[in-house]
Amino acid sequence: MSQAASPALKLRVVVLISGSGSNLQALIDGVNSGDLPIEIAAVISNRPEVMGLVRASKAGIPTLVLDHKNYATREAFDVELMRTIDAYTPGLVVLAGFMRILTPAFTEHYLGRMLNIHPSLLPKFQGLHTHQRAIDAGESHHGVSVHFVTAELDGGPVVIQARVPVLASDDAGLLAKRVQRQEHVIYPLAVKWFAEGKLRMANGKAELDGELLAESGYQIEANDI
């Protein structure tokens, strides 16, 4: 069950990053505007000196660097990462450009309380280089998905997707910019739903307001935003 927010108790969130942190900034902006009923308890990066850490520091959010290169195995890193996250007692873990393949033990530990954002209309184009792959495949639409994290890479139940048209003039960079604009809309929305107790994962499926979501989650067309 999610830790629903109340005026006295906001959902504690730990955000994991590896890079620029643009989705982290969207969450920070939502907190600052009063739209997101969460407290970002900490931002943890597996890479030092990335822009996302600067964004968090400017917002007064505690930051930590846990460099995966200092650990002999993926399992050892994930054990230490779990210990570090749990020290903040979060109700939700948010992966915001966290470029790590997580071990099954890690994903099981946070099952139902960890979200990820992936730049494709899942289940299409799991993994990397999604924008170029969508263009190469001749897709008419591309987009972004927020999903619960499971042991399957980019395979957990989808919460929400935003679709954008693929234009004849698009290259991977142009398409990525349009998709990223939608990322900054739907990720705070999914986090808000979870914080308000509206969103949960049950029996391997995503539910919103007690209703089972379709495999593709809640659908938004870019023109609707």
N, C-alpha and C positions, 0 to 999 in steps of 0.2 A: 504494500500500500504506500502511496505517496505521503509525504509529510506536508499536509496542506498548510498554506500560509494563513495567518490571522493578523489583525492589527498588532498583536503583542509578539507574534512569532513568525518571522519570515523564513522561508525555505533557505537553508544553508546550502550553498553550491560551491563545489571545487571545479575549476576549469583547467583542463590540460591543453597545452599548446606546444607547437614546435617552431612557429614562425612569426609572421607579421601580426597575427591576432586581430584581423579585421572583424571576425565574428565575435570575438571577445569584446571588441569596442561596441558592437551593436548591443550586446548584453549590458555593458556599462552604461550606455546611453539610455537603455530602457529602465535601468535602476534609477539613474539620475532624474529621469522625467517623471518617475513615480508610477510608470506603467507596469513594471516588473516587480512583483512582490517577493523579491529574493534578496539574500545577502551573499555576495561573492566572498566566501571566506578565505580563499587563497587561489592563486594562479601558479601552476607548476609547469615548468618547461623541461623537456629532455635535452634541450640545446641552450647553451649559454648565449647571452648578448643578442637575443632576438628582439624585434620591435614589440612583440606582445608583452614582454616584461616591462618595457618602458611605459606602454599604455596602462598596465596595471599599477605600476608605481605612481604614475601621475594621478590615478584615481584613488590612491591611498589604500590599495589592496595588497596584502602580504604576498610576496613572491618567493619562489624557491626554484633552484635549478637542480635537477637530478639527472646528471649526464649519463645516458645509457652506455657510453663508451667506457665508463669506469666499472662495468659489471661484466663478469666472465660469461654469463649466460643470460638469455632472455628471461628465464624463470627467476634468476636472482634479482634482476632489475625489477620485475613485476612485484616480487615480494616486498622489496623496499618501497616501491611506489605505493602499494596498498597500505603499508604501515604509515607512510607520510600522509596520504589522503585521509585515512581513518582518524588521524590525530585531530582533524578539523570537524569530525562528526557530521559529514554532509548528508543531506537527504537526497542529493542528486549530484552525479558527476557528469560534466559536460565536456565532450571531446571537441575542441575547436581548432581543427587543423593539427591534430596530434598524430604525427606520422610514425606510428608504431603499430606493428601487428601484435595484438595482445594474446597472452596465453589463456587457455581455457579456464584455468584456476582463477585468473583475474576477472574474466568476464562473468564467471559464475558468482563470484563474490559480490558483484554489483548488478546482478541480473534484475531487470525491472527498475533500476534507478541509475541508469547510465544511457545518455543520448549521444549520437554522433550525427554529423552532417556530411553528406557525400554529394559531389557535383555531377550527378546523373539522375535519370529517372529510373531508379532501381526497380526491378533487378537488372536492368540493362547497365552495361559498362561498369561492373565492379572493378575496383583497383584503380590504377593510375591513368593519366593522359586521356581523361574522359572526353574532353572537348574535341580533340582531334579525332578520336575514335568515332564520335557521333557524326562529325563531318564526313569522315571516310566512309561511313556506313550509309550515307545518304539519308540520314534521319530528317524528318520534317520538323520535329520538335526535340528539344533537349531540356535540361533543367537541373533541379536539385532536390534531394530528399533528406528529411530528418528521420532517423530510425532509432529504435532501441538497439543496444549493442548485445549481441550474442557471440558465441564462439565462432560462428561462421563469418568470415570477413565480408563486411558490407551486406550481411545477410539477415540481420534482425528485422522484426516487424516494422514496416514503414508507418510513420505517424502523419506526415504531411509532405506533399510535393508541390513545387511551383514549376510550371512549364513555360518555356520561352520558344518562339519559333527560331528555326535555323535558317538564316538568310543566305541568299546566293552569294552575297558579298562577304560572308563571315570567314575569318580565319580563326584559329584556336584562341588567339588573344582577344579578339573582339567578342567572340561568343562567351569566353570566360568572364569578361567584364559584365555582360548582361546577366549571366547566371549569378554572379556574385552579388549583384544588387538584390536579387531575390533571396539569396542566403540571409542577408541582413534583415529581411522581413520575417521569414518563416521560422528561423531558429529562435528568436525571442518569443514568438508566438507559441511554439511548442513548449518552451521552458515555462511560459506563463500558464499554459494549460496544466502542466504537471504541478506547478506550485500551487495552483488553485484547487488541486485534487480532481480535476476533470479528466486527466489523462493517466492511464495506467497500462501496464502489461500484465495480461492474465492468460494462463495456459498457452503461452507462446504467441499470443495475438495482442494487437494494440486496441485499446478501447478508449473512446472519447464520450464523455457524458453517459457512460454505461452502455453505449452502443458499440458493437464490433465494427472496426474500420475495415474497409476493403483492403486488398493486398497492396494497392498503391497508396493507401492512406487518404487523408483529406486532400482534395485537389484544388489548386489555385492556378488560374491562368494569369500570365504576366499582365495582361490587360486589365485584370481585376484589381491590381495592386496600385 
